[in-house]
Amino acid sequence: MERRDGQAAGVEREVSVLMALVKEGDRDAFQDITRCYQRKVFALAYAFFRDREEALDIVQETFLRLYEKAALYREGEDFQGWLFRIARNLCIDSYRRGRQRRAGYLEDVRVDALPAEAAGGADAERRSDLRALFRAVLDRLAERQRTVFVMKHCNDMPYQEIARTLGIAVGTVKSLHFKAVRNLRKQLGPHLGTTS
Amino acid sequence: MSACKIRRDEWIGFLGGELDAEREEALRVHLETCRPCRDEVARLRALSAEADALAKETQEAMDSVDWAALPARIAARLPVRTRPGLRPATGWRAALNGPRLRPVLAGLLAGIVLGGAAVFFALRRPSVRALAEPYFASGEFLDRVELEMARRQTLDYLDRSRYLILDVLDEPSGSEAAAAGPLASQEARDLMTRKKYLDPQLDKFRMAKAKDLCDQIELLVFELTQLSPEVGAAEVERIRILVRDRQILMKIRLVKKELERSEV
């Protein structure tokens, strides 16, 4: 754990140096930072959209925005949190812009239209339907609940890190996660199966 | 589920490995005996499996990206930065700096410069003429200045006359000093000189009342200059009576007030 903290502090120091160079317009430093964080940003964006190209667009826009706003980054500030906030805001903007487009797709996947577990059917087909349903329900979650759920399960981020990134209390993160799970559970209840 | 007192969020923590060992063991034991809770955990596990599937899919999508080339691709889209920390001009600022508008802006700038120069020379011309003539003022202005000077000189004359008359009147009756002391005589002559220069101005500006009074004072002052010790106190007394009878001091006061009110 101490070693991990030490590594994190080292990375933060390195990022501070790189950001100072990026502020001066250093493109090599910019590429180094991009190399370090591009996967994390992609994971966050992919969990939002589940579309490779859209996630890649978000990655590019996030780092371009980072370059534009480099002067606003204060040394010592949590860099990953700052970067994720940029990425998250871009995701939300893009999501809202594309809501109309996605609305049709989401309406196609209706919870009550899917066969319940008790109804039987081919296992693979049922699992595929459940997957589609799960994603549709995830999309319908409140924005903060979805973000926390995605960060926890797709980005594998601990509660503390999520809290730092979103700028909220750890307790709030736990509460949002619980609500997200409860809502998913409630919506998908009949399709999740039991041990009986 | 509803029969037992285990909260659902505890099962979420249980599956997430977030509980302490003691509580986790207690829940594990509970699971063996509680079917509703077993069902609940199974559902949550299925949900978690879907989340894991999403994470797995994310990982697969991630594996398909050429991460080594991406930073350079993004860097190629970076704008040229003129000053560190500042974003390049966008929108109307970029349009103004664009090459298409440069001739228009240059023409506009030249127009402003030439127009400014023309206005400058047009406004400057009167001041050049003024430099050729060392002083210029309207006749009306000069008349006003002269009137003001006449007014002030008259006031001064009246003041001095008043003091001289008071000096003569204040001396004890029949004293030798009153009989034209050298100081009074000198002051009287000075006043007569002033009156000589004041007359044309009083005539010019038709200050009739002041002129009449100044004439009376002049006569009086003339008599004062003629006084001598040989004439005696009787002559001085005659002048005193003349001043009282003609109410010269009061007239001086009134005319002075009038002149002060008519300040230019």
Interface residues (C-beta under 8 A of the other chain):
Chain A: K23 E24 G25 R27 F30 Q31 D32 T34 R35 Q38 R39 F42 A43 Y46 A47 R50 R52 A55 L56 V59 Q60 F63 L64 Y67 E68 K69 A70 A71 L130 R131 F134 R135 L138 F149 H153 C154 D156 H177 F178 V181 R182 L184 R185 L188 G189 L192 G193 T194 T195 S196
Chain B: R8 D9 I12 R35 R38 D39 V41 A42 R43 L44 A46 L47 S48 E50 A51 D52 A53 L54 A55 E57 T58 A61 M62 S64 V65 W67 L70 P71 A72 R73 I74 A75 R77 L78 P79 R81 P84 G85 L86 R87
